[in-house]
Amino acid sequence: MPAALKTPAKLKTWQLTAGAATVGIAIAAGAVAAAGPWDSSGQRTAERDWAASQEAGGGADHAGRTSGRAPAAAPSAPSVLRGLGAPVGSTHGGSVPAPDGKALAGVLDPLLKDKALGPERSAVVIDAGTGRRVYGKGGGDTLTPASTTKIATAVAALTSAGADHRITTKTVIEPDSKDVVLVGGGDPTLTARKDGPYADSAASLRELAEDTARALKDRGADKVTLSYDTSLYTGEQQHPIGPNENLTLVSALMADEGRLDDSSSGPAPRSGDPAGDAAKKFAELLDEQGIETGTKDKKDPEPSKATDRAESLAKVESPPLSALVERMLTHSDNDIAEALARQTALAAKEPVSFDGAGKAIDAQLKKARMPLSGTKFADGSGLDRADRSSAELLAALLARAADPAHPELRSVVTGLPVAGFTGTLVDRYPKDSPGTGVVRAKTGTLTGVNTLAGTVVDTDGRLLVFAFMTTGTTDPKAAQGALDQMASAVAKCGCR
């Protein structure tokens, strides 16, 4: 943890935003202190620091930039002080009323007409304290959501499989044999690395090899035949977009998302056989532990399917789904998104495929009584242009996640990138923008498609939820700028 985060100091925008916007209500120090655990990105660390001290002093960002320089100081955020000071359980902003719809329309209507937003655009703003819509234009129109689809995937996974659910990768041995099978459970964050941003928190292939080797030696075995099982998933592995650096083949077994470089997020060269490569790496790790794998003729592990009679050797578990949701949303991680969609399918007993996952997400959100008219889930990541969603749905999902009555969904809000500081918003929102550090939002970008959906704390300390969608854009940067300006306008508008 950076030194600047260890000593409580003056509250800055990112600290206040994390404290106010992530919980869904204006929280008091005692509530924040119990809200952990704290993640490596510092987003929840902000809440802990605020609970520990309300003094004046310094401040630092979320470590979102990776240039190696010291964390930059963040601008102050007097606009959210009032919200933070409200008692536990009160409406955001204390006694301050929600924005007036007409006043907010006077601010957003001209911005929504910006030509940079293309021929189709829609917008919805909801007051998180009351759940009431305070602004809407074309909110029920279904457009291409791009990566804001991940919000729906997150809510579906958390409410079906559960926020505490962990994905297991294991090894088994067939009875009366030396046939060892590495069984994939669908954890894309399984890592074979010794160090890196997630090496200490993700399930470790190295640890699995150590534990497996120990179990084999206890059985008196130092030479085995190794194979791997990916049968948990069905259907096509290749996403409809085809080979792409934003997503590896969707497999129940992979290590480090099949990345061929040392990156942990963003586009990267990908393996053409992530399961086979993970199994080969596992064989190497077993060999380092004194376990020889393969036969004289076949050294590399081959695909197989473990039988019901196979006996357990060892296992490792992913972080809880809540942590995977945060990582997915912060970095717009497509591999995690498709994995979470399939965890939803497993929980719903649907085929564990693109089609089955889409049906499971739809069914789960229908149970939650979300507005689904015209909606289609062709995948879990939003890379498929066949996806359809409305601003009304996206805002409703975020409003549900911000509701203190649904703590199981809290990671949907804590995982949203912070404007100007973390994830896919790290290079957006200049420091002098009223939205910097106050807007938390999921981005969505495909050619001709730009979306933004998240939360914002206005000048009165009131938490608002918004969803802005556009299609047919021709200048991505201009479109992103227009959407960011809309979110910033909500941030600086008391609008009463």
C-alpha positions in Angstrom: 0.0 0.0 0.0 1.4 3.4 -0.9 2.7 5.4 2.1 0.2 8.1 1.4 -2.6 5.7 2.1 -1.2 4.5 5.4 -1.5 7.8 7.3 -5.0 9.3 7.4 -4.9 12.8 6.1 -7.0 15.4 4.4 -10.0 13.8 2.5 -9.7 14.1 -1.2 -12.2 13.4 -4.0 -11.4 9.7 -4.4 -11.6 9.1 -0.6 -14.9 10.8 -0.2 -16.4 9.3 -3.3 -15.5 5.8 -2.3 -17.0 6.4 1.1 -20.2 8.0 -0.1 -21.0 6.5 -3.5 -20.1 2.9 -3.0 -22.5 2.0 -0.2 -25.7 3.5 -1.6 -26.4 5.6 1.4 -24.6 8.3 3.3 -22.5 6.3 5.8 -21.1 7.0 9.2 -17.6 6.0 10.4 -18.7 2.9 12.2 -20.5 1.5 9.2 -17.5 2.2 7.0 -15.1 0.5 9.3 -17.1 -2.7 9.1 -17.4 -2.6 5.3 -14.1 -4.3 4.4 -12.3 -6.3 3.2 -9.9 -4.0 1.5 -8.9 -4.7 -2.0 -5.5 -4.2 -3.7 -6.7 -1.3 -5.8 -7.3 0.9 -2.8 -11.0 1.5 -3.5 -12.1 0.1 -0.2 -9.0 1.3 1.5 -10.4 4.8 1.0 -13.4 3.9 3.2 -11.1 2.6 5.9 -9.0 5.7 6.0 -12.1 7.9 6.2 -13.4 5.9 9.1 -10.1 6.2 10.9 -9.8 9.9 10.6 -11.7 13.0 9.5 -8.7 15.4 9.8 -7.3 17.7 7.2 -4.2 16.6 5.3 -3.0 14.9 2.1 -4.4 12.2 -0.1 -3.6 9.9 -3.0 -5.2 8.3 -6.0 -6.3 4.6 -6.4 -3.0 3.5 -7.9 -4.9 3.3 -11.2 -2.0 4.7 -13.2 0.9 2.2 -13.7 3.7 4.5 -14.9 5.7 3.9 -11.7 5.5 7.5 -10.5 4.2 8.4 -7.0 0.4 8.6 -6.7 -0.9 12.0 -7.7 -2.7 14.2 -5.3 -6.4 14.2 -5.8 -8.6 17.4 -5.9 -10.8 18.1 -2.9 -14.5 17.3 -3.0 -16.6 19.7 -0.8 -19.6 18.6 -2.8 -19.9 15.3 -1.0 -19.0 16.4 2.5 -22.7 17.0 3.3 -23.6 13.5 2.1 -20.9 12.0 4.3 -22.1 13.8 7.3 -25.6 12.4 7.1 -26.6 9.8 9.8 -26.7 6.1 9.0 -29.9 5.1 7.2 -30.8 8.6 6.1 -31.5 9.5 2.5 -28.4 10.6 0.6 -27.9 14.3 1.1 -29.6 14.4 4.5 -32.6 16.7 4.4 -31.7 18.0 1.0 -34.4 17.1 -1.5 -33.7 15.1 -4.7 -33.0 17.1 -7.9 -36.0 18.6 -9.6 -36.7 16.8 -12.9 -37.4 20.0 -14.9 -34.3 21.7 -13.6 -32.2 18.6 -14.4 -33.8 18.4 -17.9 -32.8 22.0 -18.5 -29.2 21.0 -17.9 -29.1 17.6 -19.7 -31.4 18.2 -22.7 -29.0 20.5 -24.5 -26.1 18.2 -23.9 -28.0 15.1 -25.1 -28.5 17.0 -28.4 -24.8 17.1 -29.1 -24.2 15.8 -32.6 -21.2 13.8 -31.3 -23.7 11.4 -29.7 -24.9 10.1 -33.0 -28.5 9.6 -34.3 -29.7 7.3 -31.4 -29.3 8.3 -27.8 -31.0 7.7 -24.5 -30.6 8.8 -20.9 -32.0 8.0 -17.5 -31.1 9.5 -14.1 -32.5 8.0 -10.8 -32.3 9.4 -7.3 -30.6 6.5 -5.3 -32.2 7.6 -2.0 -35.8 7.2 -3.2 -35.4 5.1 -6.3 -37.4 7.7 -8.2 -36.5 8.6 -11.8 -35.6 12.3 -12.0 -34.7 12.4 -15.7 -35.5 10.3 -18.8 -35.2 10.6 -22.5 -35.8 7.4 -24.6 -35.0 5.4 -21.5 -37.0 2.3 -22.6 -35.3 2.2 -26.1 -33.1 -0.8 -26.5 -29.7 0.0 -28.0 -26.4 -1.8 -28.2 -24.9 -1.6 -24.6 -21.4 -2.7 -25.4 -19.5 -3.3 -22.1 -22.2 -1.9 -19.9 -23.7 -5.4 -20.4 -21.2 -6.4 -17.7 -23.4 -4.6 -15.1 -26.2 -7.1 -15.9 -23.8 -10.0 -15.9 -22.5 -8.9 -12.5 -26.0 -8.6 -10.9 -27.1 -11.9 -12.3 -24.0 -13.8 -11.1 -24.1 -12.3 -7.6 -27.8 -13.0 -7.1 -27.7 -16.6 -8.5 -24.3 -18.1 -7.6 -23.8 -15.7 -4.7 -21.4 -13.0 -3.7 -19.3 -15.4 -1.6 -19.2 -18.2 -4.1 -15.6 -19.3 -5.2 -14.6 -21.1 -8.3 -12.7 -24.3 -7.7 -9.8 -25.7 -9.8 -8.8 -29.2 -8.6 -6.8 -32.3 -9.3 -8.1 -35.8 -9.0 -6.7 -39.3 -9.5 -8.6 -42.2 -11.0 -8.9 -45.3 -8.7 -6.3 -48.0 -8.9 -4.2 -46.0 -11.4 -1.7 -43.2 -11.7 -4.0 -41.1 -14.0 -4.1 -37.6 -12.6 -6.6 -35.1 -14.1 -6.5 -31.3 -13.8 -10.1 -30.3 -13.7 -11.1 -26.8 -14.7 -13.9 -25.1 -12.8 -14.1 -21.9 -14.9 -11.8 -19.6 -13.0 -10.2 -17.2 -15.6 -8.1 -15.5 -12.8 -6.2 -18.7 -11.9 -2.6 -17.6 -12.1 0.7 -19.4 -12.8 2.7 -16.2 -11.9 4.9 -15.8 -8.9 4.2 -12.1 -8.6 2.1 -9.4 -10.2 -1.0 -7.3 -9.3 -3.1 -10.4 -8.5 -0.6 -13.0 -7.6 -1.3 -12.9 -3.9 -5.1 -12.9 -4.2 -5.9 -15.2 -7.1 -6.0 -19.0 -7.0 -2.4 -20.2 -7.7 -1.6 -23.0 -10.2 1.8 -23.2 -8.4 0.1 -23.8 -5.0 -2.1 -26.5 -6.7 1.0 -28.2 -8.0 2.7 -28.2 -4.6 -0.4 -29.6 -2.9 -0.9 -32.2 -5.6 2.7 -33.3 -5.5 2.5 -33.6 -1.7 -0.7 -35.8 -2.0 0.9 -38.0 -4.7 4.0 -38.5 -2.6 1.9 -39.5 0.3 0.5 -42.2 -2.0 4.0 -43.3 -2.9 3.7 -42.0 -6.5 6.4 -39.9 -8.2 5.4 -40.6 -11.8 1.9 -40.1 -13.2 0.0 -39.6 -16.4 -1.5 -36.1 -16.5 -4.5 -35.0 -18.5 -7.0 -32.1 -18.2 -10.8 -31.8 -18.1 -12.7 -28.8 -19.6 -16.0 -30.6 -19.8 -17.8 -28.1 -17.5 -18.4 -25.8 -20.4 -20.3 -26.7 -23.5 -20.8 -25.1 -26.9 -18.4 -22.9 -28.9 -15.3 -21.7 -27.2 -14.8 -18.9 -29.8 -16.7 -15.7 -29.2 -18.7 -14.6 -32.3 -16.3 -11.6 -32.8 -13.6 -14.2 -33.7 -9.9 -14.2 -32.5 -9.4 -11.0 -30.6 -6.8 -9.6 -28.1 -9.7 -8.5 -25.8 -10.8 -12.1 -25.1 -9.3 -15.5 -25.1 -11.1 -18.7 -26.0 -13.8 -19.3 -23.4 -12.7 -22.4 -21.6 -13.3 -23.9 -18.2 -9.5 -24.1 -17.7 -7.0 -21.3 -18.3 -4.2 -19.5 -16.5 -3.8 -15.8 -16.5 -6.6 -15.5 -19.0 -4.5 -17.1 -21.7 -2.3 -13.9 -21.9 1.0 -14.4 -23.7 2.6 -11.3 -22.0 2.9 -10.2 -18.4 -0.2 -8.0 -18.5 -3.2 -8.5 -16.1 -5.8 -6.3 -17.9 -6.5 -4.7 -21.3 -5.8 -6.1 -24.7 -3.0 -8.7 -25.1 -1.9 -11.5 -27.3 -3.8 -14.6 -26.4 -3.2 -18.3 -26.4 -4.9 -20.4 -29.1 -5.2 -23.2 -26.6 -5.5 -21.8 -23.1 -6.5 -25.1 -21.5 -3.7 -27.0 -23.1 -1.2 -24.3 -22.2 -2.4 -24.2 -18.6 -2.0 -28.0 -18.4 1.5 -27.9 -19.8 2.5 -25.3 -17.3 1.0 -27.4 -14.5 3.1 -30.4 -15.7 6.2 -28.2 -15.5 5.3 -27.2 -12.0 4.7 -30.8 -10.9 8.1 -31.7 -12.4 9.7 -29.0 -10.2 8.1 -30.7 -7.2 9.6 -34.0 -8.2 6.6 -35.5 -10.0 7.2 -36.8 -13.4 4.3 -36.6 -15.8 3.5 -38.1 -19.2 4.8 -41.3 -20.9 7.7 -42.0 -23.1 5.7 -41.3 -26.2 3.3 -38.5 -24.9 4.8 -35.8 -22.8 2.2 -33.1 -23.1 -1.1 -33.5 -21.2 -4.1 -34.4 -23.3 -7.8 -33.6 -22.9 -9.9 -36.1 -20.9 -12.9 -36.3 -18.6 -12.6 -37.2 -14.9 -14.9 -40.0 -13.9 -17.3 -39.8 -10.9 -15.1 -42.4 -9.2 -12.0 -40.2 -9.3 -10.5 -39.3 -5.9 -9.6 -35.8 -4.8 -5.9 -34.8 -4.6 -5.9 -31.0 -4.1 -7.8 -27.9 -5.0 -7.5 -24.1 -5.1 -10.3 -21.6 -5.0 -10.8 -18.2 -6.7 -11.5 -15.0 -4.7 -15.2 -14.6 -4.0 -17.4 -13.6 -6.9 -17.8 -10.2 -5.3 -14.0 -9.6 -5.9 -14.2 -11.0 -9.4 -17.0 -8.6 -10.2 -15.0 -5.6 -9.0 -12.0 -6.6 -11.1 -14.3 -7.2 -14.1 -16.0 -3.9 -13.9 -12.9 -1.8 -13.1 -10.9 -3.1 -16.0 -13.8 -4.1 -18.3 -12.4 -7.6 -18.2 -14.1 -9.7 -20.9 -12.7 -13.1 -19.8 -14.1 -12.6 -16.3 -17.4 -11.5 -17.7 -17.9 -14.6 -19.8 -16.8 -16.7 -16.8 -19.4 -15.0 -14.5 -22.1 -15.5 -17.2 -21.3 -19.2 -17.1 -21.4 -19.3 -13.3 -24.9 -17.9 -13.7 -25.8 -20.7 -16.1 -24.4 -23.3 -13.8 -26.5 -21.9 -10.9 -29.6 -21.9 -13.2 -28.9 -25.4 -14.5 -28.8 -24.0 -18.0 -26.3 -25.2 -20.7 -22.9 -23.7 -19.8 -22.5 -22.0 -23.2 -23.1 -18.5 -24.8 -26.8 -19.3 -25.3 -27.3 -20.9 -21.9 -25.6 -18.1 -20.1 -27.7 -15.5 -21.9 -30.9 -17.3 -21.0 -29.7 -17.6 -17.4 -28.9 -13.9 -17.1 -32.3 -13.0 -18.5 -34.1 -15.3 -16.2 -32.3 -14.1 -13.2 -33.0 -10.5 -13.9 -36.6 -11.3 -14.6 -36.8 -12.8 -11.1 -35.4 -9.5 -9.8 -38.3 -7.7 -11.7 -35.9 -5.7 -13.8 -37.3 -3.8 -16.9 -36.3 -6.3 -19.6 -38.6 -5.4 -22.6 -36.6 -5.7 -25.8 -33.5 -6.9 -24.0 -31.1 -9.6 -25.4 -28.1 -11.1 -23.8 -26.0 -12.7 -26.6 -22.9 -12.9 -24.3 -21.7 -11.8 -20.9 -19.1 -9.3 -21.9 -20.9 -7.0 -24.3 -18.6 -7.6 -27.2 -21.4 -9.1 -29.3 -23.4 -6.4 -31.2 -26.5 -8.6 -30.9 -26.8 -7.5 -27.3 -29.6 -5.2 -26.5 -30.3 -3.2 -23.4 -32.1 0.0 -22.3 -30.8 2.9 -20.2 -33.8 2.1 -18.0 -32.5 -1.4 -17.3 -28.9 -0.2 -16.7 -30.0 2.5 -14.3 -32.4 0.1 -12.5 -29.6 -2.4 -12.0 -27.3 0.2 -10.5 -30.0 1.6 -8.3 -30.6 -1.9 -7.0 -26.9 -2.3 -6.3 -26.8 1.0 -4.5 -29.7 0.0 -2.3 -28.5 -0.8 1.3 -31.2 -3.5 1.3 -29.1 -5.5 -1.2 -25.6 -5.7 0.3 -24.9 -8.8 -1.9 -24.7 -6.4 -4.9 -22.4 -3.9 -3.3 -19.4 -4.9 -5.4 -21.3 -3.8 -8.5 -20.8 -0.2 -7.3 -17.4 -0.6 -5.6 -16.1 -2.1 -8.9 -17.1 0.9 -11.0 -14.1 2.9 -12.3 -13.5 6.2 -10.6 -13.4 9.2 -13.0 -9.8 10.3 -13.6 -8.4 7.7 -11.3 -9.0 4.0 -11.9 -9.7 1.4 -14.6 -11.2 2.4 -17.9 -11.8 6.0 -16.6 -8.2 6.6 -15.5 -7.4 8.7 -18.6 -10.8 10.4 -18.8 -12.0 13.5 -16.9 -9.4 16.2 -16.5 -8.5 17.3 -12.9 -10.6 20.5 -13.2 -13.7 18.6 -14.3 -16.5 18.6 -11.7 -16.9 14.9 -12.4 -13.4 13.9 -11.5 -13.4 11.6 -8.5 -17.1 12.1 -8.0 -18.4 10.0 -11.0 -18.0 6.2 -10.9 -19.1 4.6 -14.1 -18.9 1.6 -16.4 -17.8 2.5 -19.9 -19.0 0.7 -23.1 -17.3 1.1 -26.5 -17.6 -0.6 -29.8 -17.2 1.0 -33.2 -20.1 3.4 -33.5 -21.3 2.7 -29.9 -20.5 4.6 -26.7 -22.2 4.1 -23.4 -21.7 5.3 -19.8 -23.6 4.1 -16.7 -22.8 4.6 -13.1 -23.2 6.8 -10.0 -22.5 10.4 -9.2 -22.6 12.5 -6.1 -24.1 16.0 -6.8 -23.2 19.2 -5.1 -25.6 18.6 -2.3 -24.1 15.2 -1.5 -27.0 13.4 -3.1 -26.2 10.0 -4.7 -27.7 9.7 -8.2 -27.6 6.8 -10.7 -27.4 7.4 -14.4 -27.2 5.6 -17.7 -26.4 7.2 -21.0 -26.4 5.3 -24.3 -25.6 6.2 -27.9 -25.3 4.4 -31.2 -24.2 5.6 -34.6 -21.3 7.7 -33.3 -18.5 8.5 -35.7 -15.9 10.1 -33.4 -15.3 8.0 -30.4 -13.3 10.6 -28.4 -15.9 13.3 -29.1 -18.7 10.9 -28.0 -16.9 9.9 -24.9 -16.3 13.6 -24.1 -20.0 14.4 -24.5 -21.0 11.5 -22.2 -18.4 12.6 -19.6 -19.7 16.1 -19.8 -23.2 14.9 -19.1 -22.1 13.0 -16.0 -20.1 16.0 -14.9 -23.2 18.2 -15.4 -25.2 16.0 -13.0 -22.3 16.2 -10.5 -22.4 20.0 -10.4 -26.1 20.4 -10.6 -28.1 20.8 -7.4 -31.0 21.3 -9.8 -33.7 22.4 -7.4 
